[in-house]
């Protein structure tokens, strides 16, 4: 097999499929193709199809969608071409984000902004695609907080810089997991990965984001955001707590909050690395200068988030 172009049927006027131009062997394509060194691709639109998709009319009747146009992926140039064109004032915008696991498997997911479509931030039939073949290590979109479904494509309406798109990470193997900005179309703002637990953002437009987390499902920790989410006000809020010399540390099976300057604390939450809240203390529990919280959890890294009114600061502790 010498050809380097694959032509697949896709939905008209919907989000283009994903081209994996730098894949390392994928089980679904077979070891034989991998051994021959053929450049491979895994289109997201495969997720729309059932087992019998050779009859386009049959599938169209099932979905209510027309399958009468094709997309061509040139895996040498990583450019996607469509025979479908539209004359609109605001162009469609696309963001392609890649994920690479420790075994060098590569997955690409797509976010599309389609201003002249009925797509919303909720699930949209024909614009959002479910991943049918998730691996032990995966990255995917989470739509409508439905944690039972993993989406490889999310299509919405017009772009808004304030939008946040939750992504899930399923980590089965320890090692370096990398998130990469593969490409953009008609997009100018910087794209960030936001760590909701640590309240930090990482600029994918400047560099890849690599992380090494324990195996588990990270379903509410990370989001795709835009602009500059780590604003000066956020930094100032953290500094407000730091200036009060508030300390958080672990000692003798307890997490200690040393608040010698009597900063009024409104909430203290403790999270594990998966992002699960395991302890929550409210204002009435935090009136002493030194608060000792019994902590008998498994050894590892934990995050303590301290809030004082609108001010927030996170502390990492190892027990």
N, C-alpha and C positions, 0 to 999 in steps of 0.2 A: 504494500500500500504506500504509494509515493505522494499522494495528494496532501496538501497542507491546508486546504480549505474544506470546511464542512458546512453544508447548507441544510438548515433546519426550518421547519414551518413554525411560524410564530403568530400571535394574535395581531390583527391590524390595529394600529393606533394605540398599542399598549406599551408597557415598559420593555425595552429591548432585553434580550437574554444576556447571561453572564458568559464571558469568554475567559477561560482559564488558560492564559498563554504561557505560564511558567510552571505548569504542573509537573510534579514528580508523581510516580506511578499511582493511578487511581484504580481501585479494585474493580469498579464497574466497567472499566475499559479493557480489563484483562492484562495479565502479566506479559502475554506475548507481544502486545503493542508496545508496552513499556520497554521490553528488551530490545525491540527494534529501534528505539529512540525516536519514535514518531511523536511530534508535538501534539498535545491533546487539548481538548476543551470539553467543558461540561456545562451545557446551556441550562439556565434557570428555567426555561420554558418547558423542560422535560417534566417539571413538577406539575404542569397542568394536565399532562396526558395520562390516560389509563393504559392498561396493558395492550389494548387494541386501538392504536391511533393511526393505523394505515388509511382508514377511511375518514377523510376530513369532514365529510358531510355528516357522518354518524356522530362524530365528536361535537360538531357544531350544534347539532340538535340537542345534545346533552347539556351543553354549556350556555347556549344562546348566543355564542360568539362566532364570528367568521374567521376561518383559517385560510386566507387567500393571499397571503403575502409572505415573503421569506426574508430572513436576515442572513447576511453572510459575515462570518468572522474570519479575518485573516490573522491567524495566531502568530505569524511572524511579526506583524506590525502592531498587534493589539488594537486595531481599529475596527469598529463595527459600522457596517454600511447598511442602510435600509433603502428599499425601493419606495417606501412610504414618505411622502413629503406633505407639509401643511404650511399654509401661509397664515401666520398669527403675529400679533403685535408683541406678545411676550413669548420668548422661546421656551421650549421644554428644556429642563436642566437635569443632568444625571450625575450621580456620584457613585463610583465603583470602589468598594473597600475590600481588600484582601485579608485573608487570615491564614497563617502558616503555623502548623503544630510542630512539636519536637521531632516528629518523623518526616518532616518536610512535605506533608500533605498540604495542598493549597486549595482554599475555598474563596470564591468571590461572591459578594452580595451587592445588590444594586438598590439605590434609593433614587426615585424619580419624582421630579416636580412637574406636574402637567397642568398648567393654568387653564387650558381649554377643555378640561375633562370634568366629569362629575365626581372624581375621586376625592375622598376626605381623609382625615387622620384615622378613621376607623377602618375596619376590614372592607375592602372593595373587591367584589368578584370581577375577575378579569384584569385587575391591576396588581393584586398581591398574590404571591406564589408561595405555597407551602413546600418545605423541604421534605421530600419523601424518603431520602436515603441518608439520614444523619449518622455520622460516625461517632466514635468514642470521644473525639475532640472536635468541637464545632463552634462556630459563631453564627448568629442568626438575629433577625429582627423579632421583637415582641410587639404584637399589635393588640390593642384593647385589653392589655394586661392578661391575655390568655396564655398561661404558662404551659399549656398542653400542646401548643402548635409552634413550630419553628419556621420562620419565613425567610426565604432567600431573596425575595423581591418585595419592596414596599413602594407603592405608587400613591402619591397624594396630589392635592391641587397646587395652587401658587405657593412659591417660596416665601417663608417668613423667618427672619433671623432669630426670632425668639423660640422657634420650634426646638424640641428635644425629642430624639428618637431612641427609645430604650433598645439595647442590644443584649442578648444573652450569650454567655460563654459556658460551654460544657467542656470541662477539663478532665480527662481520664488518665493522662500521663504527666508526671512531673517533668519539668524542663522549661525551655524558653518558648513561649507562645508570642507570636508577633502579629500586630495589626498594621496594615499598610494602606495608604491611599494609592489605589491603582490608577485612577484617572478621573477626570471631571469633564463635563461638557456644558458650556454656557454658564459657568459658575465662577465667581470671583472671590467670595468671602473665604477666610480660612476655616478649616474643618478640624474640630477637636474631638478627642475622646475624653469624656468627663467621668472621673471616678467619684461617684456619689457618696461613697463611704468616707474617703479622705478629703473630699471637697477640693479636688485638684483637677486641672484639665491639661491635656497633652496635645500639642499642635501637630496633627497628622500632616498638615500642609508643609511642615518644615522637616519632619523626620518620622521614622517608624516608631511605633509604641510597642516595646517588648516588656513582658511581664512573666514572672515565675511564681505561680500560685499553687497551693495544694490542690489535689484533685477534688472536684465538686462541681455543682451547678451554680453559676453566678448569674442570677436572673434579675436582680434589681440593683446591681452595683454600677454598671456602665451605661453611658448614653452617648449618642452622636449629637454634638451641639455646634453652634456657629458663632462667628464674630469673636469676641474676647470674653468668654464666660468668667474668667478669673479677674474680676474687676478690681479697681483700686479700693472700692468700698469694702469688698470681701477681705482684702488684705488688711485694711485698717481695723476691721472688726476683730480679726485674729490678734492683731497687735494690742488692742485694748485689753484683752485678757492677759496677754504676755506681760504687759506693763504692770499688772497687778501682782506679778511674781507668783501666780498660781502654779503649783506643781502637781503632777500626777505620776505615781510610780507604784511598783508592785513590791510587797514585802510580807513575808510570813503568811502566805495564803490569803492575802488581802490586797485590794487595790486601794491606795491611799490618795486622797485629794487634800492637799495642803493649801488652805485658803487663808493664809495668815493676815491678809489685808482686808478680809471680810467682804470680798466681792460678792454681790448678790447673784446667786446662781439660780437659774430657772429650771434647768434640766441637765441630767447626765445620763448618757446612753452608752452601753458597751456592746461592741459588735465583734463577731469572729471574722475571719478573712473572707468567708463566703458572702458576707454582708448581712447575716442574720443578727437581729437584735436579741441579745440574751439577757441583758439587765437594763432596767430603766428606772431612774430615780427622779422624783419631782421635787418641787421647791421645798416642800415640808421636810424632806429627808436631808436637806443640804444646808442647814443653818449653822452647823458647827465650823470652827476654824479648821479642824482636821476630821474629815469623814473617812471611815474605814469600811470598805465594802468586802464582805466575805467572798472569796473567789477560789473555788475548788475545781475549776474546769481543766480540761486536758491541756498539757503543756503546748505552748505555741505563741503565735503573735496575735494580739488583740488590739482593737482600736477603741479609745475612749473619746467620745464627743461631749464637750462641755459647752453649755449655752448660758449666756447671761443677757437676757433681753434679746436684742437683735444681733448680739455678738456671739460668734461661734469659733471654737478651736478644737482640733483633734490632736490626740496624743497616742503614740504607739507604745505598747508595753509588751514585754515577754515574761511569762510566768515560769 
